[in-house]
Amino acid sequence: MKRILITGAANGIGKATALKARDLGYAVVGLDKLAVDNTQPEYKGIEWLQADLANSADIDRVIAELSRQPLFAMVHNAADIVGSTWEEFDFEQWQKAVAVNLTAPLRLSHGLRQTMVSGGSIITVSSQGGRHATYANIPYALTKWAQINLTQSLAANFGPQKVRANAVVPGWVNTESAKPFIPAVAAEMTPLGRNAEPEEVADAILYLMSDQASFVNGTQLVVDGGYDAVDYSIQQLTKNE
């Protein structure tokens, strides 16, 4: 049974990926800073680790625990998304975002590099929020963009081990953590006319993990319903004609 790690697995995209991966027969290790009641029927068959990825000692502990058995895949999904305005920029929040969104994926990938098996896969969950300038959440946007380069660097360095690294780049997704930040016009700005569900992003992650993506490496799979393909201002002009 192929063993995989999913960070931020208690909610949203991470949870959807963990449940789908388990149902596909993967041995899932879910990691989250929140305590998970693994006696709940929906979590049956999932191993849980509780760790704060902003805490260096917690990362050391996770690496030590996971190094005991071969690992087929890592899904770097955990994220710090709390906003910070330009005028009241919170540099402590900046440090936390860097720690969770960048340092943790890098440290886990590096620390578990000898544990990864040939044919394995590393998937980082980035965001369309990292592809554009932002007014109110620079820590999140900047670290999400940096994850793209991290993914490419992982692809280069893990290549000799025959381990692939790719990023999934979602647009607006209906998760509990994202809902407070989703603009009212987000669905209207998307050609498909709605936001994504976590399960749809999970499907993209599992595709990249699968044999069907055996030669997909060092790239990004955008899952945004066409959001980034259109100019919303042009759309509005067309509607007004």
Buried (B, 14 or more C-beta within 10 A) or exposed (E): EBBBBBBBBBBBBBBBBBBBBBEEEBBBBBBBBEEBEEEEEEBEEBBBBBBBBBBEEBBEEBBEBBEEEBBBBBBBBBBBBBBBEEEEEBEEBBBBBBBBBBBBBBBBBEBBBEBBBEBBBBBBBBBBBBBEEBEEBBBBBBBBBBBBEBBBBBBEBBEEBEBBBBBBBBBBBBBEBBEEBBEEEBBEBBEEEEBBBBBBBBBBBBBBBEEEBEEBBBBBBBBBBEBBEEEEEEEEEEEEE
